[in-house]
Amino acid sequence: MRKLSLIAASLFSMALLSPALAQESWPNKPIKLVVPYPPGGNVDVAARIIGDKLQERLKQPFIVDNRPGAGGMIAAEFVKKADPDGYTLFVGANGPILFSPTIFKKDSYNWKTDFAPVSTITFAPLVLQVHPSTPYQTVQDLLTEAKKPGNTLTMASPGAGTQNHLASEYLQRSTGSQWITVHYRGNAPATTDLIGGQVDFNFDQMSVAQPFIKDGRTRPIAVTSATRLPQLPNVPTLVEAGFTDFTAETFTGVMAPKQTPTDIVHKLSSEMQSILAEPAIQKRFEELGVQAKGMTPEDFNTFLNKEDQRWIPVIKEANINAN
């Protein structure tokens, strides 16, 4: 009986130690970065850049797994159901992380209860830009027209519930303005119609808008960042235009399944913050029109709560849905 008791105690001790040993040895096999979009987009590129650097540092392969569809919910649900061992991570953006369950009216997941924030990767401010043939030189010019009864202003949206669309809805509600929102199936056709003059203006990520602004095919009249952008030093922010609380950025970030050990989450976050502070990585992302910026898990959680409180009411008040 005494031997059996000793064996049982030993097995119990091993069971207690095994998770700690697993965490100490993490990572000891490939890590999957699940991306909710096809290859080539902003989120995919961010995942591949950060994945390559993490692979160098942690000496294990970081494999990008593209699982597009349903506004990013397919990828998010896959990660939610994965083992919380640090080997399956979600690389998402505003829509898939925060907005899609509300827009699609599905409670498949909730970022607060199903995921552990790890770190942000990039922030992409939006540019409010007009077709050059329009007379609008400032935000006030645009809003003056937008407040006229029966105006025919048109705004190109890459899809209902995107950050671009939500910025437009927010501006309408905060100023009493109104325009026609034309939804497209993605950013490419929306941009094509803006350049062609079929629509008057849009909100677009700086990373997408930059070459068209440079070529004079669109005219920027404001940016949604807190301060002016180095790429557009003469273009005012919406804050400068009088909208004191108007900032809007598309972010990319990494989330882990909720029960992932805290030590793993913090180790991964620390590595990411260090990578994203490297001058070469900062420059590489800047060339793509985005800002590289890592956050601690705690700061990322605070940021997500703030974004949730700002934009979910806009979605509900505007009755934005995927139908």
C-alpha positions in Angstrom: 0.0 0.0 0.0 2.9 2.3 0.9 4.5 1.6 -2.6 1.2 2.3 -4.3 0.8 5.6 -2.4 4.3 6.6 -3.4 3.6 5.7 -7.1 0.3 7.6 -7.0 2.0 10.7 -5.5 4.8 10.5 -8.0 2.3 10.3 -10.9 0.3 13.2 -9.4 3.5 15.3 -9.2 4.4 14.5 -12.8 0.9 15.6 -13.9 1.3 18.9 -12.2 4.8 19.4 -13.6 4.0 18.4 -17.2 2.2 21.6 -18.3 5.1 23.7 -16.8 7.6 21.5 -18.6 5.7 21.9 -21.9 5.6 25.7 -21.4 9.3 25.8 -20.7 10.1 23.9 -23.9 7.8 26.0 -26.1 8.1 26.0 -29.0 9.3 22.5 -29.9 7.4 22.1 -33.1 6.0 24.2 -36.0 3.5 27.1 -35.1 0.5 27.8 -37.4 -0.5 31.4 -38.1 -4.1 31.3 -39.3 -5.0 34.2 -41.6 -8.6 34.9 -42.5 -7.9 36.3 -46.0 -6.3 35.0 -49.2 -2.6 35.4 -49.8 -1.3 38.8 -50.7 -3.4 41.2 -48.6 -2.3 43.4 -45.8 -3.0 40.8 -43.0 -1.3 38.0 -45.0 1.8 40.1 -45.6 2.0 41.2 -42.0 1.7 37.5 -40.9 4.5 36.5 -43.3 6.9 39.3 -42.2 6.4 38.7 -38.5 6.3 34.9 -39.0 9.7 34.9 -40.7 11.3 36.9 -37.9 9.8 34.8 -35.2 11.1 31.7 -37.0 14.6 33.1 -36.8 14.3 33.9 -33.1 12.4 30.8 -31.8 14.1 28.2 -34.1 10.8 26.7 -35.2 8.8 27.0 -38.5 6.0 29.6 -38.5 3.5 28.4 -41.2 0.9 30.8 -42.6 -2.4 29.0 -43.1 -4.9 31.0 -45.2 -8.6 30.3 -44.4 -10.7 33.0 -46.0 -14.5 33.3 -45.9 -17.5 34.5 -43.9 -15.8 37.8 -42.9 -12.9 36.0 -41.3 -15.1 33.9 -39.1 -14.0 30.5 -40.6 -10.4 31.2 -39.5 -11.4 32.6 -36.1 -13.6 29.6 -35.3 -10.8 27.2 -36.3 -8.4 28.9 -33.9 -11.0 29.1 -31.2 -11.4 25.3 -31.3 -7.7 24.6 -31.5 -5.7 23.3 -28.5 -4.6 26.2 -26.3 -0.9 25.2 -26.5 0.6 28.1 -28.4 0.9 26.2 -31.7 -2.2 27.6 -33.4 -2.5 31.4 -33.5 -5.0 33.8 -35.2 -3.6 36.7 -37.2 -6.6 39.0 -37.7 -7.8 42.6 -38.1 -10.6 44.8 -37.0 -13.3 42.9 -38.9 -12.6 39.3 -38.0 -11.6 40.0 -34.4 -14.2 42.6 -33.4 -17.0 43.1 -36.0 -17.9 39.9 -37.9 -20.0 38.2 -35.2 -22.2 41.3 -34.9 -22.4 41.9 -38.7 -23.1 38.3 -39.5 -25.4 38.0 -36.5 -23.7 34.9 -35.2 -22.4 34.2 -31.8 -19.8 31.7 -33.0 -17.1 33.4 -31.0 -16.4 36.5 -28.8 -12.9 37.9 -28.6 -13.3 38.6 -24.9 -14.2 35.1 -23.9 -12.6 32.9 -26.7 -9.2 34.5 -27.3 -6.2 35.8 -25.5 -4.7 39.0 -27.1 -1.0 38.6 -27.8 0.2 41.7 -29.6 -0.6 44.1 -32.4 1.5 44.0 -35.6 0.6 47.1 -37.7 -1.7 50.1 -37.8 -2.9 51.5 -41.1 -4.6 54.9 -41.0 -7.3 55.7 -43.5 -7.3 58.5 -46.0 -10.4 60.4 -46.9 -9.9 61.0 -50.7 -12.0 62.4 -53.5 -11.9 62.1 -57.3 -9.9 65.0 -58.8 -12.8 66.1 -60.9 -14.9 67.0 -57.8 -14.7 70.5 -56.3 -14.0 69.4 -52.8 -10.7 70.6 -51.4 -11.4 70.2 -47.7 -13.5 68.1 -45.4 -15.8 71.1 -44.8 -16.3 71.4 -48.6 -17.5 67.8 -48.7 -19.7 68.1 -45.6 -21.3 71.3 -46.8 -22.4 69.4 -49.9 -23.4 66.3 -47.8 -25.8 68.4 -45.7 -27.8 69.7 -48.7 -31.2 68.0 -49.0 -31.2 65.6 -52.0 -27.5 65.6 -52.6 -26.1 62.9 -54.9 -22.7 62.3 -53.2 -21.5 58.7 -53.5 -19.0 56.9 -51.3 -17.3 53.7 -52.3 -17.1 51.0 -49.7 -15.1 47.8 -50.0 -17.9 46.0 -48.1 -20.4 46.4 -45.3 -18.8 46.5 -41.9 -15.2 47.1 -43.1 -13.3 49.8 -41.2 -13.6 52.0 -44.3 -17.4 51.7 -44.2 -17.6 52.3 -40.4 -15.5 55.4 -40.7 -18.0 56.7 -43.3 -21.0 55.9 -41.1 -19.4 57.5 -38.0 -18.7 60.7 -39.9 -22.3 60.9 -41.1 -23.7 60.4 -37.7 -21.3 62.8 -36.0 -22.0 65.6 -38.5 -25.6 65.2 -39.6 -24.4 64.6 -43.1 -25.7 62.1 -45.6 -24.5 60.4 -48.8 -25.1 57.3 -50.8 -22.9 54.3 -49.8 -22.0 52.1 -52.7 -20.8 48.7 -51.5 -18.4 46.6 -53.6 -17.1 43.1 -53.2 -13.7 44.1 -52.0 -11.3 47.1 -52.2 -10.1 46.6 -55.8 -13.4 47.3 -57.6 -14.2 50.1 -55.2 -10.9 51.8 -55.9 -11.3 51.2 -59.7 -14.6 53.1 -59.7 -13.2 55.9 -57.6 -10.3 56.4 -60.0 -12.7 56.2 -62.9 -15.0 58.9 -61.4 -18.0 56.6 -61.0 -18.1 57.6 -57.3 -17.1 60.8 -55.6 -15.0 59.7 -52.6 -14.0 57.0 -50.2 -12.1 56.1 -47.1 -9.1 53.9 -47.8 -6.0 52.5 -46.1 -3.0 54.6 -46.7 -1.2 51.5 -47.9 -3.7 51.2 -50.8 -4.3 54.9 -51.5 -0.6 56.0 -51.6 0.2 55.2 -55.3 -3.0 56.7 -56.6 -2.5 59.9 -54.6 1.1 60.1 -55.8 -0.1 59.8 -59.5 -2.8 62.4 -59.0 -5.6 60.0 -59.6 -7.2 60.8 -56.3 -7.0 63.9 -54.0 -6.6 63.4 -50.2 -8.4 65.9 -48.1 -8.0 64.3 -44.6 -6.4 61.4 -42.7 -7.9 59.5 -39.8 -4.7 59.2 -37.7 -4.2 61.1 -34.5 -1.3 63.1 -36.1 -0.4 63.9 -39.7 1.3 61.2 -41.7 4.9 61.6 -42.9 3.8 60.5 -46.4 1.2 63.3 -46.5 2.5 66.1 -44.4 0.2 68.7 -46.0 -3.0 66.8 -45.4 -4.7 67.6 -42.1 -6.2 65.0 -39.7 -9.9 64.9 -39.1 -9.0 66.0 -35.5 -7.5 69.2 -37.0 -10.7 69.6 -39.0 -12.6 69.9 -35.8 -13.6 66.3 -35.0 -11.8 65.9 -31.7 -12.4 62.2 -31.2 -12.3 61.0 -34.8 -9.5 58.5 -35.3 -9.8 55.3 -37.2 -7.2 52.8 -38.1 -7.1 49.3 -39.5 -4.9 47.1 -37.2 -3.5 43.7 -37.5 -2.7 41.6 -34.5 -2.2 38.1 -33.1 -4.7 36.3 -30.8 -4.3 32.9 -29.1 -7.0 30.5 -27.9 -8.3 31.7 -24.6 -6.7 29.1 -22.3 -3.2 29.4 -23.8 -0.7 29.5 -20.9 0.1 33.1 -19.9 3.9 32.4 -20.0 3.6 31.4 -23.7 1.4 34.4 -24.5 3.9 36.8 -22.8 7.0 35.2 -24.4 5.4 35.4 -27.9 4.3 39.0 -27.2 7.8 40.0 -26.0 9.5 38.6 -29.1 7.0 40.3 -31.4 7.5 43.7 -29.6 11.2 43.4 -30.0 10.9 42.5 -33.7 8.5 45.3 -34.5 10.9 47.8 -32.8 13.7 46.9 -35.2 14.5 49.8 -37.6 14.6 47.5 -40.6 11.2 46.1 -39.8 9.8 49.6 -39.1 11.1 50.7 -42.5 9.7 47.7 -44.3 6.2 48.2 -43.0 6.4 52.0 -43.6 7.2 51.3 -47.2 3.9 49.3 -47.3 2.0 52.4 -45.9 1.5 51.0 -42.4 3.1 51.5 -38.9 4.7 48.6 -37.2 3.8 48.7 -33.5 3.7 45.9 -30.9 1.7 45.9 -27.6 1.8 44.0 -24.4 -1.1 41.6 -24.0 -2.6 43.9 -21.4 -2.3 47.0 -23.6 -3.8 45.1 -26.6 -6.7 44.0 -24.5 -7.3 47.6 -23.4 -7.1 48.8 -27.0 -9.6 46.1 -28.2 -12.1 47.1 -25.5 -11.9 50.7 -26.6 -12.4 49.8 -30.3 -15.3 47.5 -29.3 -17.0 50.3 -27.4 -16.6 52.8 -30.2 -17.5 50.7 -33.3 -20.0 48.1 -32.3 -22.7 50.8 -31.5 -22.1 52.2 -35.0 -22.7 48.8 -36.5 -25.9 48.4 -34.5 -27.3 51.9 -35.0 -26.6 51.8 -38.8 -28.1 48.2 -38.9 -25.0 47.0 -40.8 -25.3 43.3 -41.6 -24.0 40.8 -44.1 -27.4 40.2 -45.7 
